[in-house]
Amino acid sequence: MLSNLSRLLTYLTGLLYTILGFLLFFLPEQFAPAFAWKVTPFMTMTIGGWCIGNAWLAWITARRWQWSVVYSALLYLWLFGVGELLVLFNFRDKLVLAHPIAWLYLLILVVNAITAVVGFIDWIRIRPKLASSNREFSTAQSTATIAFVLFVGFLGLYGSNAQIGVPGTNGGIFPEVMSLFTLRSFAVFYLSLTIGALPLIWERNLHQEVGFSDRLVRVRWGGARIQDRYRWAAWQGRIRVLNGTIHRFGGHGFEHLEESCWREGTTDIGFRSDTYGDADSVEIDIGNLAAARIVIEGRIDSYIKVGDPLQRNPFAHAPDFHWEVSGAELLAKDGLRLDLGGTELFIAVERLTEQALPVDVSGVVEVEPVNGPLGFRPVYFHGRERGDQKVWSSAQFVTFVWE
């Protein structure tokens, strides 16, 4: 994940948005005349609503702080801060900084933009893993996301190009007459939401595309304890299938003979492996999956620098784990995940396909024509194989130029 400095700045951004959001949303009549530019109380209240939403999003993002879970939210927050600051610069002749509320708005955007720059530099330097969550969208969710991107993206592009006199400024869309300053601010908000949601459309799960099986599942675990050369997590546990039949199983991702999985009686599969940031897994063919319960339990140990190497050295923040998943819930959601802290420690239960996966994959990705905070958009592709071997493409740095 990104650095602690980036996380602290995200917390600070959330705190500042909380203060401003509550002032503007609950006291619009008092602060509308003193805002950074000419707005009505209704517009002031709307801007306060953005800020409250940003505050919640920044707080929950900093609290979770796992790239595969929060990258879309961070992308939105970064683009929003930088974009709104650019709007202030473009309309600086209409900017009025005569009241503390106006200065607070400017301060928040500066802090937000600094957070974006620090986070982007962290991303370039660390390159955190993107596609480890395996939270697949259902067809309905994907359709809703695409509809959201198209509709909100249209509003953003319209607000970015509309001029005085069009319906967007004369109450045809927003129920009040709106200046270009306000319209451009709205447009940045909509475009940031659109771009933040786009990566959720780009993710592909080949198992889902060719059709999930009603009986094949994969239990996957991975991550590391800390960011250090002694970072690995030593996993030892058991997978128990209740009210279902284990027809066959097999392990994947194991690096040597000491890492393995084995049968323990009628209902249990034992496993042991070390993960250094990678993931290992057991694939299981389960009869009566819809009515079954899957129990995953065990312990996470760590490297012993001092002391008896034969004794256990439990990972302090998650020494033991116990997770129960129903087959019905798995069939409904296609994939479930439990985060265990550390450096992206997790357990996931995922549906698989019985069909042969394609050897060649092709498709088209449409990149929104908006440059990032540093003047370009880096685009790269990531894929994960059955045994958690990974491949990344080199980044394609795309710069959009308008004549």
C-alpha positions in Angstrom: 0.0 0.0 0.0 1.0 3.7 -0.2 3.1 5.4 2.5 2.0 6.5 5.9 2.5 10.1 4.9 -0.1 9.6 2.1 -2.4 8.0 4.7 -2.1 10.8 7.2 -2.8 13.4 4.4 -5.9 11.4 3.5 -7.1 11.5 7.1 -6.3 15.3 7.2 -8.3 15.8 4.0 -11.2 14.0 5.4 -11.1 16.1 8.6 -11.1 19.4 6.7 -13.9 18.3 4.4 -15.9 17.3 7.5 -15.6 20.8 9.0 -16.4 22.6 5.7 -19.1 20.2 4.7 -21.1 20.6 7.9 -20.8 24.4 7.8 -22.0 24.7 4.2 -24.7 22.0 4.4 -26.3 23.1 7.6 -25.7 26.8 7.5 -26.1 27.7 3.8 -28.0 31.0 4.4 -25.1 32.4 6.6 -22.2 31.3 4.4 -23.5 31.7 0.8 -22.9 35.5 0.8 -19.3 34.9 2.1 -18.3 32.0 0.0 -15.3 32.0 -2.4 -17.5 33.1 -5.4 -21.1 34.1 -6.0 -23.4 31.2 -5.1 -26.9 30.8 -3.8 -27.8 29.1 -0.5 -29.0 26.0 -2.5 -25.6 25.8 -4.4 -23.8 26.3 -1.1 -25.7 23.4 0.5 -25.0 21.2 -2.6 -21.2 22.0 -2.3 -21.5 21.1 1.4 -23.0 17.8 0.4 -20.0 17.0 -1.8 -17.7 17.9 1.1 -19.5 15.6 3.5 -19.3 12.8 0.9 -15.6 13.4 0.4 -15.1 13.4 4.1 -16.7 10.0 4.6 -14.9 8.6 1.5 -11.5 9.9 2.7 -12.0 8.6 6.2 -13.1 5.1 5.1 -10.3 5.0 2.6 -7.6 5.9 5.1 -9.1 3.4 7.6 -9.1 0.4 5.2 -5.9 1.5 3.3 -5.5 -1.5 1.0 -4.9 -0.5 -2.6 -7.0 -3.3 -4.1 -10.0 -2.1 -2.0 -9.7 1.7 -2.1 -7.8 2.6 -5.4 -11.0 3.8 -7.1 -11.9 6.0 -4.2 -8.4 7.5 -4.0 -8.5 8.2 -7.8 -11.7 10.1 -7.3 -10.4 12.1 -4.4 -7.1 13.0 -6.1 -8.8 14.1 -9.3 -11.4 16.1 -7.4 -8.9 18.1 -5.4 -6.6 18.9 -8.4 -9.5 19.6 -10.7 -11.3 22.0 -8.4 -8.0 23.8 -7.7 -7.6 24.3 -11.4 -11.1 25.7 -11.7 -10.2 28.3 -9.0 -7.1 29.2 -10.9 -9.0 29.6 -14.2 -11.6 31.9 -12.5 -9.2 33.6 -10.1 -10.4 37.0 -11.2 -13.8 36.1 -9.7 -12.4 34.5 -6.5 -13.3 36.4 -3.3 -11.2 35.6 -0.3 -12.8 38.0 2.1 -14.1 35.5 4.6 -12.5 32.6 6.6 -15.0 30.2 4.9 -13.5 31.1 1.5 -10.0 30.6 2.8 -11.0 27.3 4.4 -12.3 26.1 1.0 -9.0 27.1 -0.7 -7.0 25.4 2.1 -8.9 22.2 1.7 -8.3 22.1 -2.1 -4.5 22.7 -1.6 -4.3 19.9 1.0 -6.3 17.6 -1.3 -4.0 18.4 -4.2 -0.9 17.8 -2.1 -2.4 14.5 -1.0 -2.9 13.6 -4.7 0.7 14.5 -5.7 2.1 12.5 -2.7 -0.1 9.6 -3.4 0.7 9.5 -7.1 4.4 9.6 -6.4 3.9 6.8 -3.9 2.1 4.8 -6.6 4.9 5.3 -9.1 7.4 4.3 -6.4 5.7 1.4 -4.7 3.3 0.1 -7.5 0.9 -1.6 -5.1 -1.0 -4.6 -6.3 -4.3 -3.8 -8.0 -6.2 -6.9 -8.7 -5.9 -9.0 -5.5 -9.4 -8.5 -4.1 -11.2 -10.7 -6.7 -14.5 -9.0 -6.0 -16.3 -9.7 -9.2 -19.4 -7.7 -10.2 -22.6 -9.3 -11.1 -24.2 -8.5 -14.4 -26.6 -6.1 -12.7 -23.8 -4.4 -10.9 -21.7 -4.0 -14.0 -24.7 -2.7 -16.0 -25.4 -0.2 -13.2 -21.8 0.9 -13.1 -21.7 1.4 -16.9 -24.9 3.4 -16.8 -23.5 5.5 -14.0 -20.3 6.2 -16.0 -22.2 7.1 -19.1 -24.8 9.4 -17.4 -22.5 11.2 -15.0 -19.7 11.3 -17.6 -22.1 13.1 -19.9 -22.9 15.7 -17.2 -19.2 16.2 -16.6 -18.4 16.7 -20.3 -21.4 18.9 -20.8 -20.5 21.1 -17.8 -16.9 21.3 -19.0 -17.9 22.8 -22.4 -21.2 24.6 -21.9 -21.3 28.4 -22.2 -23.5 31.1 -20.8 -27.1 30.9 -22.2 -27.3 27.1 -22.5 -29.8 25.1 -20.4 -27.0 24.1 -18.0 -26.6 27.7 -16.8 -30.3 28.8 -17.1 -31.9 26.4 -14.8 -32.5 23.6 -17.4 -30.5 21.0 -15.4 -29.7 22.5 -12.0 -32.9 24.3 -10.7 -31.2 27.7 -10.5 -29.3 30.1 -12.8 -25.6 29.1 -12.6 -22.4 31.0 -13.4 -19.6 29.3 -15.5 -17.5 29.3 -12.3 -20.1 27.1 -10.5 -20.8 25.0 -13.6 -17.2 24.1 -14.1 -16.9 23.2 -10.4 -19.9 20.8 -10.9 -18.3 19.4 -14.0 -15.1 18.6 -12.2 -17.1 16.8 -9.5 -18.9 14.7 -12.1 -15.8 13.9 -14.2 -13.9 12.8 -11.0 -16.7 10.5 -10.1 -16.8 9.1 -13.7 -13.0 8.5 -13.9 -13.0 7.0 -10.4 -15.6 4.4 -11.4 -14.0 3.5 -14.8 -11.4 1.0 -13.4 -14.3 -1.0 -11.9 -15.5 -1.6 -15.5 -12.0 -2.6 -16.8 -11.5 -5.5 -14.5 -12.1 -8.9 -16.1 -12.6 -12.4 -14.5 -12.2 -15.1 -17.2 -13.8 -17.7 -14.9 -16.9 -15.5 -14.8 -16.9 -14.8 -18.6 -16.9 -18.5 -19.6 -19.4 -19.5 -16.8 -19.0 -20.4 -13.2 -19.3 -24.0 -11.9 -21.9 -24.8 -9.3 -19.4 -27.0 -7.4 -15.8 -25.7 -8.0 -14.4 -23.2 -5.4 -11.0 -21.9 -4.6 -9.8 -20.9 -1.1 -7.0 -18.4 -1.5 -4.8 -16.8 1.2 -1.9 -14.4 0.9 -0.1 -11.2 1.7 2.7 -10.4 4.1 3.0 -9.3 7.7 5.2 -6.2 7.2 7.2 -4.4 4.5 10.6 -5.9 5.3 12.9 -8.7 4.3 11.5 -10.8 7.2 8.0 -10.0 6.0 6.5 -13.4 5.3 3.5 -14.9 6.9 3.6 -18.5 8.0 0.1 -20.0 7.5 -1.1 -23.2 9.0 -4.8 -24.0 8.9 -7.7 -26.2 8.0 -10.6 -26.0 5.5 -13.7 -27.7 6.8 -16.7 -28.5 4.5 -19.9 -29.2 6.4 -23.1 -30.5 4.8 -21.2 -31.0 1.5 -19.0 -33.6 -0.1 -15.3 -33.1 -1.0 -14.9 -35.0 -4.3 -11.4 -33.8 -5.0 -9.0 -31.0 -4.3 -5.5 -29.6 -5.3 -3.1 -27.0 -4.1 -1.6 -24.2 -6.3 1.1 -21.6 -5.8 3.2 -23.7 -3.4 7.0 -23.0 -3.9 8.5 -26.1 -2.3 7.7 -29.4 -0.7 7.2 -28.0 2.8 4.2 -26.1 1.5 1.3 -28.4 0.9 -2.3 -29.4 1.5 -3.6 -32.7 2.6 -6.8 -34.6 3.5 -7.8 -34.8 7.2 -10.8 -37.1 7.5 -14.1 -36.8 5.8 -14.7 -33.1 6.0 -11.3 -31.4 6.5 -8.4 -30.3 4.3 -5.2 -29.1 6.1 -2.8 -26.6 4.6 0.6 -25.0 5.3 2.5 -22.4 3.4 4.4 -19.1 3.6 3.4 -16.0 1.6 5.7 -13.1 1.0 3.1 -10.9 -0.6 2.0 -13.6 -3.1 -1.0 -15.9 -2.6 -1.5 -19.7 -2.4 -4.7 -21.6 -2.8 -6.6 -24.9 -2.7 -9.2 -25.7 -5.3 -12.0 -27.9 -4.2 -14.8 -29.8 -5.9 -17.7 -29.7 -3.5 -21.0 -31.6 -3.9 -24.2 -29.9 -2.5 -22.4 -26.6 -2.5 -25.6 -24.6 -2.2 -26.4 -26.1 1.2 -22.8 -26.4 2.4 -20.9 -24.4 4.9 -17.1 -23.7 4.5 -15.1 -23.1 7.7 -11.6 -21.7 7.3 -9.5 -21.5 10.5 -5.9 -21.6 11.5 -3.0 -19.4 12.6 -0.5 -17.0 11.2 3.1 -17.1 12.6 6.2 -15.0 11.8 9.9 -15.2 11.6 11.8 -15.9 14.8 14.9 -13.7 15.1 15.6 -14.5 18.8 14.5 -17.5 20.8 13.5 -21.1 20.1 12.7 -21.6 16.4 10.7 -24.7 17.3 8.2 -22.5 19.3 5.4 -20.6 17.8 5.9 -16.8 17.1 2.3 -15.6 16.4 1.7 -12.5 14.2 0.6 -10.0 16.8 -2.3 -8.4 14.9 -3.9 -11.6 13.6 -2.5 -14.6 15.4 -5.5 -16.8 14.6 -8.3 -16.6 12.1 -11.7 -18.2 11.9 -14.1 -17.6 9.0 -17.4 -19.3 8.0 -18.9 -18.9 4.6 -22.2 -20.4 3.4 -22.4 -22.0 0.0 -25.5 -20.1 -0.8 -23.8 -16.7 -0.1 -20.8 -17.7 -2.3 -23.1 -18.7 -5.2 -24.9 -15.4 -4.9 -21.9 -13.1 -4.7 -19.3 -15.2 -6.7 -16.4 -14.3 -4.4 -15.9 -13.4 -0.7 -12.9 -11.9 1.0 -11.7 -11.5 4.6 -9.0 -8.9 5.2 -6.6 -9.7 8.1 -4.4 -6.5 8.4 -0.7 -6.6 8.0 0.5 -5.9 4.5 -2.6 -7.0 2.5 -3.1 -10.3 4.5 -6.3 -11.8 3.3 -8.4 -15.0 2.8 -10.7 -15.3 -0.1 -13.3 -17.9 -1.3 -14.0 -17.7 -5.0 -16.0 -19.6 -7.6 -14.3 -21.2 -10.5 -15.3 -22.5 -13.9 -15.2 -26.0 -15.2 -14.6 -24.8 -18.8 -11.1 -24.4 -20.3 -9.9 -20.8 -20.0 -8.8 -18.9 -23.1 -5.1 -18.9 -24.0 -5.4 -15.6 -25.9 -7.3 -12.7 -24.4 -8.2 -9.5 -26.4 -10.5 -6.6 -25.9 -10.8 -2.9 -26.2 -10.4 -0.4 -23.4 -11.6 3.1 -23.8 -9.5 5.7 -21.9 -11.3 8.8 -20.7 -9.6 11.8 -22.4 -8.6 13.5 -19.1 -5.0 13.9 -18.0 -3.9 13.1 -14.5 -2.5 15.4 -11.8 1.0 15.5 -13.5 -0.3 16.1 -17.0 -0.7 12.6 -18.3 -2.5 9.3 -17.6 -0.5 6.1 -17.0 -2.3 3.0 -18.2 -1.1 -0.5 -17.5 -2.5 -4.1 -17.6 -2.2 -6.7 -14.9 -3.0 -10.4 -15.0 -2.9 -13.3 -12.5 -2.4 -17.0 -13.3 -3.8 -20.0 -11.5 -0.8 -20.3 -9.2 -0.7 -16.6 -8.5 2.0 -15.9 -11.0 1.5 -12.3 -12.2 2.3 -10.3 -15.2 2.2 -6.5 -15.7 2.5 -4.6 -18.9 4.8 -1.6 -19.1 2.9 1.6 -18.3 1.5 3.4 -21.3 1.8 7.1 -20.5 -1.0 8.8 -22.5 -1.0 12.6 -22.8 -4.2 14.2 -24.2 -3.7 17.4 -26.1 -6.5 19.7 -27.2 -6.0 22.1 -30.1 
